Amino acid sequence: MNRLYILLGIILAVLLFLPQVLNNYWLEIFILIFYYAYLGQCWNVLSGYTGNISLGHALYVGIGAYTSTRLAIVFGLTPWAGMFIGALLAMAVGLFIGFLGFRFGLRGVYFVLITISFAEIGRLIALHMDSLGSFMGLFLDFRPGFWNMQFKGNLPYYYIALGLLLFSVVVVRAFEVSKIGRYLVAIREDEDAAESLGVNTFRYKMWAIGLSSFMTALGGTFDANRIFHLSPERVMSMGMSIEIILRPIIGGMGTVLGPIVGSFLITLPAEWTRAYFSEVGRPGLHMVIYGFVLIFAVFFFPRGVMPFLNRVFKPFFIKHSSPGDNVRDL
């Protein structure tokens, strides 16, 4: 495992230095890669480790974004503080959804439906509330400064997005190797068997959805102060929820590095082809290629790319591993 950590350290060093050689366009692409990898990691906490698929995580993005933005507009509260208030509110909503779903034993498509329903309720509320800008959304005044989480240029956003991603990796890895993480994996593999062995499945699933919703909302605040505009159709749509789940699904659900690998595989070609076909007068054609890439990944990597990468690189990393180490955990 020492070799793996050395490799990850080298990759981190490269990412820290990379902005020195990138122009503003490529900085934007890497910000999107980090941002969607972070959101995918947040979704992974719930769906990847417990097996309860959520198609409503855009709700938490919107709660975080709208809460911190309204607090900044009305009370002048810095987004650095408002993001945690929004995250707590999102966690309360997530726990309420989890209570309804888990207490009444909703699984599979039934849990998916309840997450979609609450996400649509949240979107419709934002769409018709004047205080949230209604269908026009909210526009943030551009006041550059660290206090306002607003900056000239993409360089600060690059490092903030990278910081969020590193934070998610540390959190997910820490809970993955803990007792709670092992309980969650047991629930994912066979919930009835785990419950028969004394695992309080309701408690640990509530723990997972609470952490997942809290972390997701933090990303919403970051996005709001980077784009300077909030609209329900952008941050709280079904399209946003799908974008969140694609990264861990393609990269590998229930793995720490899966959402990151998936984000690089999806975001990089998607953004590059979008810009290219727009320049040559074929806007929208990139979605066709995007679709073929996803179809290819589903057919040839049904469990995600990470299991394949583990099989390929495990002989290299296992040489200096202790008997208890397992590269697959990443």
C-alpha positions in Angstrom: 0.0 0.0 0.0 3.0 2.3 0.4 3.4 2.5 -3.3 -0.3 3.5 -3.7 0.0 6.3 -1.2 3.2 7.5 -2.9 1.4 7.5 -6.3 -1.6 9.4 -4.8 0.8 11.9 -3.2 2.5 12.5 -6.6 -0.9 13.0 -8.3 -1.9 15.5 -5.6 1.4 17.4 -6.0 0.8 17.6 -9.8 -2.8 18.9 -9.2 -1.5 21.6 -6.8 1.1 22.7 -9.4 -1.2 22.3 -12.5 -2.8 25.8 -12.4 0.6 27.3 -13.1 0.5 25.9 -16.6 -3.2 26.0 -17.4 -5.2 28.8 -19.1 -8.6 29.9 -17.8 -10.5 27.5 -20.0 -8.8 24.4 -18.7 -9.0 25.7 -15.1 -12.8 25.8 -15.6 -12.8 22.2 -16.8 -10.8 21.0 -13.8 -13.1 22.9 -11.5 -16.0 21.0 -13.0 -14.2 17.7 -12.7 -13.4 18.4 -9.0 -16.9 19.7 -8.3 -18.8 16.8 -9.8 -16.4 14.3 -8.3 -17.1 15.9 -4.9 -20.9 15.7 -5.4 -20.5 12.1 -6.6 -18.5 11.3 -3.5 -21.3 12.7 -1.3 -23.9 10.6 -3.1 -21.6 7.6 -2.8 -21.8 7.8 1.0 -25.5 6.9 0.9 -26.0 5.0 -2.3 -22.6 3.4 -2.9 -22.2 2.1 0.6 -25.8 1.2 1.6 -27.3 0.4 -1.8 -30.2 2.8 -1.3 -30.2 4.7 -4.6 -31.1 8.4 -4.4 -32.3 10.3 -7.5 -32.9 13.5 -5.5 -29.6 14.8 -4.4 -30.1 18.0 -6.4 -32.5 19.0 -3.6 -29.5 19.2 -1.1 -27.5 21.2 -3.6 -30.3 23.7 -3.9 -30.9 23.9 -0.2 -27.2 24.7 0.4 -27.1 27.2 -2.4 -30.3 29.1 -1.7 -29.8 29.1 2.1 -26.3 30.6 2.1 -27.3 33.0 -0.7 -30.4 34.3 1.1 -28.4 34.7 4.3 -25.8 36.7 2.4 -28.3 38.9 0.7 -30.5 39.6 3.8 -28.1 39.6 6.7 -24.7 40.0 4.9 -23.5 36.7 6.4 -20.4 35.4 4.8 -21.0 32.2 2.6 -18.2 30.5 4.6 -20.6 30.5 7.6 -23.9 30.3 5.6 -22.7 27.1 3.9 -22.8 25.2 7.2 -26.2 26.6 8.1 -27.5 25.4 4.7 -25.8 22.1 5.2 -27.5 21.6 8.6 -30.9 22.5 7.0 -30.2 20.0 4.2 -29.2 17.3 6.7 -32.5 17.9 8.6 -34.4 17.4 5.3 -32.3 14.4 4.4 -33.0 12.8 7.8 -36.7 13.5 7.4 -36.7 11.7 4.0 -34.6 8.9 5.5 -37.0 8.5 8.4 -40.0 8.2 6.1 -38.1 5.8 3.8 -36.2 3.6 6.2 -38.7 3.5 9.1 -41.3 2.1 6.7 -38.9 -0.2 5.0 -38.8 1.4 1.6 -36.2 -0.2 -0.6 -35.2 -0.3 -4.3 -37.4 1.7 -6.7 -39.7 2.8 -3.8 -36.9 4.6 -2.1 -35.9 6.0 -5.4 -39.4 7.4 -5.9 -39.5 9.1 -2.5 -36.2 10.9 -3.2 -37.5 12.0 -6.6 -40.7 13.2 -5.1 -39.0 15.4 -2.4 -36.6 16.8 -5.0 -39.5 17.8 -7.2 -41.3 19.3 -4.2 -38.2 21.4 -3.4 -37.8 22.5 -7.0 -41.4 23.6 -7.3 -41.2 25.5 -4.0 -38.2 27.4 -5.2 -39.8 27.9 -8.6 -42.8 29.7 -7.1 -41.3 31.6 -4.1 -40.7 35.2 -4.7 -38.1 35.4 -1.9 -36.1 32.7 -3.8 -36.4 34.6 -7.1 -39.1 32.4 -8.5 -38.5 31.1 -12.0 -36.0 33.9 -12.6 -33.8 32.7 -9.8 -31.4 34.8 -7.6 -28.6 36.9 -8.9 -25.6 37.5 -6.7 -23.9 40.9 -6.8 -20.2 40.5 -7.8 -18.2 41.6 -4.8 -14.8 39.9 -5.1 -13.1 39.0 -1.8 -12.4 36.0 0.3 -15.2 37.0 2.8 -17.8 36.8 0.0 -16.3 33.6 -1.6 -16.1 35.5 -4.8 -12.9 35.9 -6.9 -11.6 37.3 -10.1 -10.5 34.5 -12.3 -10.8 30.7 -11.8 -7.6 30.1 -9.8 -9.1 30.4 -6.3 -12.1 28.3 -7.3 -9.8 25.6 -8.5 -8.1 25.3 -5.1 -11.4 25.5 -3.2 -12.9 22.8 -5.4 -9.8 20.7 -5.0 -10.0 21.2 -1.2 -13.6 20.1 -1.1 -12.7 17.0 -3.1 -9.8 16.1 -0.7 -12.1 16.7 2.3 -14.6 14.3 0.9 -11.9 11.6 0.2 -10.6 11.9 3.7 -14.1 11.7 5.3 -15.3 8.8 3.1 -12.0 6.8 3.6 -12.2 7.4 7.4 -15.7 6.1 7.7 -15.1 3.3 5.2 -12.5 1.6 7.4 -14.5 2.3 10.5 -17.1 0.0 12.2 -19.9 2.2 10.7 -18.6 1.8 7.2 -18.4 -2.0 7.5 -21.9 -2.1 8.8 -23.1 0.0 5.8 -21.4 -2.4 3.4 -23.1 -5.3 5.2 -26.4 -3.6 4.8 -25.7 -3.1 1.1 -24.8 -6.7 0.5 -27.7 -8.2 2.5 -29.8 -6.0 4.8 -31.9 -8.8 6.2 -28.8 -10.8 7.1 -27.1 -7.8 8.7 -30.2 -7.1 10.8 -30.4 -10.7 11.9 -26.9 -10.4 13.2 -27.8 -7.4 15.4 -26.9 -4.5 13.1 -29.3 -1.6 13.7 -29.8 -1.0 10.0 -32.2 2.0 10.5 -29.6 3.9 12.6 -26.7 3.4 10.2 -28.7 4.2 7.1 -29.9 7.4 8.9 -26.3 8.2 9.6 -25.4 7.7 6.0 -28.1 9.9 4.6 -27.4 12.6 7.2 -23.7 12.8 6.2 -24.5 12.6 2.5 -27.0 15.5 2.5 -24.8 17.6 4.8 -21.8 17.3 2.5 -23.8 17.8 -0.7 -25.2 21.1 0.5 -21.6 22.4 1.0 -21.1 22.0 -2.7 -24.2 24.0 -3.5 -22.8 27.1 -1.7 -19.6 26.8 -3.7 -21.4 26.5 -7.0 -23.7 29.5 -6.2 -20.7 31.8 -5.5 -18.9 30.7 -8.6 -21.7 31.1 -11.1 -23.4 34.2 -9.3 -26.9 32.9 -10.4 -29.3 30.4 -8.9 -32.3 29.0 -10.7 -34.4 25.9 -9.7 -34.1 24.5 -13.2 -30.3 24.4 -13.0 -29.4 23.5 -9.4 -32.5 21.5 -8.4 -33.4 19.7 -11.6 -33.5 16.0 -12.3 -30.7 16.6 -14.7 -28.5 17.8 -11.9 -29.3 14.7 -9.9 -28.4 12.5 -12.8 -25.1 14.3 -13.3 -24.3 13.7 -9.7 -24.9 9.9 -9.9 -23.2 9.3 -13.2 -19.6 9.8 -11.8 -19.7 7.2 -9.1 -21.7 4.7 -11.3 -19.1 5.0 -14.1 -16.1 5.1 -11.8 -17.3 2.5 -9.3 -19.9 2.7 -6.5 -18.8 2.0 -3.0 -15.2 3.0 -3.7 -13.3 6.1 -2.6 -11.6 6.7 -5.9 -14.6 5.7 -8.1 -16.3 9.2 -8.2 -13.0 10.8 -9.0 -12.1 8.4 -11.8 -15.7 8.7 -13.2 -15.6 12.5 -13.1 -12.4 12.6 -15.2 -13.8 10.0 -17.7 -17.1 11.9 -18.1 -16.4 15.6 -17.5 -13.2 16.0 -19.5 -14.4 14.6 -22.9 -17.9 16.0 -22.4 -16.6 19.6 -22.0 -14.0 19.3 -24.7 -16.4 18.0 -27.3 -19.0 20.5 -26.3 -16.6 23.4 -27.0 -15.2 21.8 -30.2 -18.6 21.1 -31.8 -19.8 24.6 -30.9 -16.8 26.1 -32.7 -17.4 24.1 -35.9 -21.1 24.9 -35.9 -22.4 21.6 -34.6 -23.8 22.4 -31.2 -25.5 19.6 -29.4 -23.5 16.9 -31.3 -21.4 16.4 -28.2 -24.4 14.9 -26.4 -24.4 12.0 -29.0 -20.8 11.2 -28.2 -21.5 11.6 -24.5 -24.3 9.1 -24.8 -22.1 6.6 -26.6 -19.4 6.9 -24.0 -21.9 6.1 -21.2 -23.3 3.1 -23.2 -19.8 1.8 -23.7 -19.0 2.1 -20.0 -22.2 0.4 -18.9 -21.7 -2.5 -21.3 -18.0 -3.2 -20.7 -17.7 -1.9 -17.1 -21.0 -2.8 -15.4 -19.5 -2.4 -11.9 -17.6 0.7 -12.8 -14.0 1.3 -13.9 -12.4 0.9 -10.5 -12.7 -2.9 -10.2 -11.0 -3.2 -13.5 -8.2 -0.8 -12.5 -7.8 -2.7 -9.2 -7.3 -6.0 -11.1 -4.7 -4.4 -13.4 -2.7 -2.5 -10.8 -3.1 -4.7 -7.8 0.0 -6.8 -8.5 2.1 -3.6 -8.6 0.8 -2.3 -5.3 0.5 -5.5 -3.4 4.2 -6.2 -3.2 4.8 -4.1 -0.1 1.4 -4.5 1.4 0.7 -6.1 4.7 -1.6 -9.2 4.6 -4.6 -7.1 5.8 -4.3 -4.5 3.1 -6.7 -4.5 0.2 -6.3 -2.2 -2.8 -10.0 -2.9 -3.7 -11.0 -0.8 -0.7 -10.0 2.3 -2.6 
